């Protein structure tokens, strides 16, 4: 029942003959440990390497781990010396597993620049901390989730406390030095925007420009902002449905459907009995409140998936859970997450700084309440983590050229967070993409705009009128896929 795993963890969740300043050949030409390889999502051969780094930088003579990096060489003949360096989200995603996204979003950048994908420690091929959750285990409560995490933690013979953001940044710098790049253009998506901010704070001399997509400002506690962010996204969905004749006719009271569905979950009355969408076997299990919330919140990350959400909610409110269970069983961002890496960061950085009074205030007016926090806190109860450096959670700032991107419908990092980030970057510009959820870099003409920005470093001059036609996709209003 992988859909139960998904419900618990969802949402987490760039010229021939032109040399670098040191007079050396570009890193991808001089080797630096790179070997031909293939990565998921990229048909052509790329170049890969592994680098041994200290598990604990305070103990350089102690145990080491390997960090994996993939370099997608520039496709053109005139190659610039400063690559695009990709920081994946999560926390807990492996950058080298985002080849398909990189191929699409950064195709214009790659004409003249290498694309570097480094699996942060704890993900991908960098000593992965993946919890292999038995798909037959049904997690009907937060205590079940705590037990699963405890079992996962017991399976590691490595000190998971050292899989921190600070060490991630030091790993990245070690890889940069090994590859020989002097200047980097940084791209970060979702939690990767935090990584961008911290790298810029620690190594500003090596940063040429930044692109942050789906901004999570380090000075805004994630779990305190999450309830209102989710409520805003749902409110926009309800309002847009009311404005649509077909949607409002089919789902005459979507807000009431949401309330009825979640009320059943909170009362312990939400139970699925039927065929497992993956195996076809008969199953029976309860869906607790936090899982019901995630079945709504996590879907809104994707504008494409959201077209089905009113239908799924309406059916669930009427007692038919099959559409929601089928949707969650089909896979989610959770499947690409290395949950141990996620826990090592969230349990050290976010859970301890979440203020009960602020969380209560934010949760009282949100359909999600405090479920997002409570889910991860339950996992952290069985995990070991270290606190961040004293300045790591201060606002991100810098004079570098900055392009800031937000999806107007984003349920976790709404446009207000992009505006918050912009305050620290006088050479920045914030572009809001309408009709889009979480992460916008692959949307419409955005890849071309990214390429133009990295080439010119002039965010203000970008002509984003090519995004002006975008709006929310019409929702499905029937079993045969009718849309409004």
N, C-alpha and C positions, 0 to 999 in steps of 0.2 A: 504494500500500500504506500507507494512512494508519494502519493498526493498528501499524505499526512506529514511526511517530512517536508514537503513543499510548503504546507500551510504554516509549519512552525518556523521556517527559515526564509520565507519569501520576503522580497524587498530588500533584501539587503542590497534589502536589503534590498628634417622634413623636406666645378666646370673642368670638365676635363682640363688638366693643366693648372687648376687652381689649388693651391696647397694651404693647409692650416697655418696658423701663425708661427708654429714651431718649425716650419719648413719640412715637416714630414709628409708622407703621403696620407690621404684620408685613412681612417682606421680600418675600414672594410677592405682596403687594398693592401695594407701592411700586415694583415693577418691578426696579430694580437690574440692568438688562440682560437680564432674563428674557423669553423669547419662547415662544409656544405651540409645542409640538412633540409628537412621538410617540417612544416608546422601545420596544424589544422586550420583550414580555411584559406590557405594560399597554395595554388597549384604549382607554381614555379619554385625552384630551389631557393632557399635563403641561406643565411650563415648563422651558426650557433656556437655558443661557448658556455662553459661552466667555470665558475671562479670560487675557490674555497675562501671563506671569510670566517672570522671568529663568531662562535655562537654568542659570546658575551664580549663586547669590545673592551670592557674593563679587565678582561682576562685574556689577552691576546695569545698567550701560550696554552690556553685551554682548548676544549673541544671546538671543532669547526663544522660548518655546514656548507653545502654547495649551493650557489645561486646560478640560475640558468638565464641566459639572454639569447634572444634571436634578433638578428639584424636583417631587415628587408632592404636590400640595396636599392639605391635610386635607379629609376628606369631610364632616365635620359643620359645624354653624353656629357652635359655640363653639370657636374655635381658640386654642390655647395658643401663646405666643411662642417656646417652645423645641422645635425639631424633633428628629427622630431622624436622626442622621448615620451613614451606613453605610460602614464600611471593609471592602472586599472582601479575599479571601484570596489565596493563591498562594505567594509573592508573584507578582503578574503578572496578576490578574484585574481586569476593568473593572467597577466598581460599577454603572454605568448599563446594563450588560448583564444585571443580575440582577433585572430588573423583575418577572419572574414569581415569584421567591422573595420579593421585597419585598412584592408584592401579597398573598401568602399569610401569611408570617411576621409581617408588621407591620400586618395589617388592623385590629386593635383599636387599635393606637397611632395609626394614620392617621385614626381618627375625630375626634381632637382635635389632631393634630399633623402638620405637614409631614414628609415623608420626603425626605432629601437624598442623592442618589447622585452622587458625584464620581469620574470616571475618574482614577485616579492617573496621574501622568506615565509615559508609556511604554505605556499601555493604552487600549483603546477609541478614543475620539476625542481623546485627549490625547497627540498626537505618538506614535502607537503604534510600539512596537519589536517587531513581529511577524516572525518568521522564516518566510518562505514556503518551506516544505520541499517539494521535488518529490516528489509521491506515488509516482513510479516508482522513486525511489532506495531501495535496500535497505540498511539500516544493520545490518550483521552484527557489528560490533565497536565498541568505544569510540573507536577512532581514526577510524572513519567518522563518528561523532557529532561529534568534534572538528573534522573537516573541514567538516561541514555548518555548524557554528557559525561557523567562520572565514569561510566564504563569506557567511554572513548578516551578520557584522560588517563585512565589506568593502563591503557594499551600503549602508551608512549614511554620510552625510556630516555626522553630528552626533556630538558627544563623548558617548558613552554612559556615561562615568564619572559624569556628574552626575545620573543617574537613581537617586538614593539615597533611603533612608528619610527622612533629614533633610530633603531637598528636597521629598519628598512631603508631609511635615508642614507645611512652610512654604507650599506650594501650598494645602493645605487651609485654613490660617489666612487666606490671602489671599482665598480664595473666601468663607469665613465673614464676613470683614470687608466684602466687597463686597455680600453678601446682607443684611447688617445684623442677623444673629442674635447675641444676646449670650450665651445659654446653650445648650449642646448636650447631648443625650442620645446617647451614642456606642454604636454596635453594631459589633462586630468579629467576624468568623468566621475561624477558622484563623489564617493569617498576619496577618489583619486585627486579631487580638488584640494583636499586636506594635505595630501602628499605633495602636491605642487607647492602649496603655501609653505610647508615645512622645509622642503628642499631649497626654496628661494630664501628662506630665513637663514639657513645654514651655509649655503654656497652661492650667494648672489652673483659672484664674479663669473660663474659658469652659465648664467641664465640670460639668453638673448631675448626671449619673449615667452608669454604664457597664454594658453587657451584653457579655460575652465568651463566645463559643461555640466549643468546640474549642480550648482554650488552648495557645498556644505561648509559654511564659515566656521573656523575652529573655535571662535569665541561664542558661538551660539550652541548651547547644549542640545544635542540631537533629540534626546527623548523628551525634552521640554517643548520643542517646536513641532514634533511629529503629530500630536493630536490635532492641532489647528491646521496644519498642512493637509492632513488627510480630509478633515472636515471641509476645507475650502474646495478641494478637488471634487468631492461628492456634491457639494452645493452647486458648483458650476455644472455638473452633469444633470442635476435635477432641474436647474434653471433652463438649460439648453433644451431639455426634454419638454418642458412646459411651453417653450417657444415654437416647438415643432408640432405641426398638426398631427402627423402620423404617430410620432412618439407619444404625445400627450393623449391621443385617442387609445392607443394600445396599453400604455402604462399611465392610467389616469391619476394615480397618486403614488409616484415612485418613492417619495419620502416616507410615506406610510408603509410601503412594502419593506423598506430598509428597517424601519422601526420594528415591524412585526417579526421579521426574520431574526434580528438580533435579540429581541425580547425572548423568543423561544430558546435561543442559545443560552442566554443568561439564566433562564429558568431551568436549564438542563433538559429541555424538551426537544432538542434537535438531535434526531437519530436517523442515521442512514441504514436502510436495510435493502439490499439488492445485489446486483452483480458488480464485482470489482471491474472498473473500466479497463484495467490492464490485463487481468487474468480471466475474467468472465466467471470466476468463482463467486458463490454466494458469501456475502460478508455482512456484518452488523457492527456498528460502532456509533458512539456519541461524538458530536462535534461541539467542543466547548466554546465559550464566548470568544476567546482570543483567536481561535482558528476561524470562527465565523467572520470576525473583523478582517483577518488577513485575506479571506476569500473575496472581500471587496477591495480593500486597500491595495493589495499587491497587483490586482488586475489593472488598476488605474495607472500604473507605471507606463503601460503601453497604450497608445492611442488606438492601435489596431485591435487589441484585445478588449478595450472598453466598449466597442460596438456591441458586444454580447452581454455586457454587464446588466443593463436594465432587464433583459429577458431572464437572465439567471436569477436575479434578485426577486423578480416577480414570481417566478416558478417556486423559488425557495420559500417565499412568504406563504404560498399556497400549499406547501408541504412536499413539493417535488424537488428533491435535492440532487437529482441526477445531473442536471446541467452544470451545477457548481462543482460537484465531485469530478465529473468528466473533465472540466476545464483545468482543475488543479492537478489531475493525474497526467495531463499531457506534457507536463514539464514546466519549469519556471526558472527564474534567475538563481533560485536556490540550488539547482543542479550544477551550476558552475561555481559555486562557492566552496571554499575550503574552510569549513566551519570552525576548525581549531584556530586558524589564523584570525578569523572574525572575533572569536571569543577573547583571544589574547590581547586584542586592541580594545574592543568595546568594554571588556571587564576592567581594564586598567584606566581607560580615558573617560568613558561616557557614564557608565553606571555610577561610579563614586561621586561624580559632580552633579548628578541630577538631584535637584532640590525638591523635596516632597511637597512643599507649599506651592512652588511654581508648577510642578507636574499636576497637582490637584486642580489648580486654577485653569490650566490649559485643557485638562481632560474633561471637565464638567460639561462643556458645551460641544463636545465632539462625539460622533458615533463610535469612534475608536477607543474612547476613554483612555485608560493608561495601559491598555493591553500590550502595546509594542514594548514598552519598558518592562512590564512584568514578565513577558516571555523571555527576554534576554537576561533579565535578572535571575530568573530561574536557572538558566544555563550557567551563568556566572557563579552561582552558588556552588558549583562543582568544578570550577576552573581556577587556576592560579594566574595572576597577572601583576604587572608592575605599573606604578603611576607614571604619567608622562613627565617630561622635563618641565621646569617651572614656567618657561615662556612658550611652550608648545601650543597652548590654548589661547594665546593672545591673538588679536586680529591680524590677518594677513595683510601685508603692505609691501609696496615696492614702486620704483620708478620705471620698471620695464614696461614695454608695450604689452597690453593685456586685452584679450578678447574674451568677454564673459557671455555665456549662453544660458538661456533658461527656456523651458517649455511652459507655456501658460497654464497647462492642465496638470502639471507635475504634482503628485500627491506627497512628496517627501522633501523636495528642494524647490519650492515655488519661486517665482520671479523676485519676491521681496528679498530673498537671500542673495540673488545676483546683485541687487541694488546695494545691499549691505556690503558685499565684497568690493564693489566699485568704489566705495568711499576711500579705500586704502590704495587706490591705483589711479593717480592723476592722468596717466597716459592710457587709460582703459576706456572701453566702450561696452555697454550691455545691450545685447540683442535678445528680444523676447520672441520666441517662435510660437505663433498661435496654432491651435489645433494639435499641439504636440504635448506629450507627457514627459517622461524622464529620459534625458539625453537626446540631443538634437543634431549631433554632428553628421549624421547620415541623411538628414532630411532635405529633400528637394535640392536646391542649389547650394546648400551649406558647404559641401566639400570644396566647391569652387571658391567660396568666400574664405574658407580656411587657408587654401593655397595662396590666395591674394594677400591675406594678412601676413602670413609667414614670409612671403616675398618682399612686401613693402614695409611691414611693421607699422602700418598706418590704419588703425581700426576705424578712425573717424571717416576715412575716405571710402570705406566699403559701401557699395550700393546694395542694400538688402531688400530692394523693391521686389526682387524675385521670390521673396517669401510672403509677399503681401496677399496672395490669393489663398493662403492656407487657412483652414478652419476645421472644426471638429468633424470627423467622419460620421455619416449617418448611422444610427443604431439599427440593429436587427430587430424587426418587429414580428417575426414569425419563424416557425420551424424550417421553412424553406429558404430562409436567408433574406426575406424581404427587408428592404431598408426604407427609412423614412424619406 
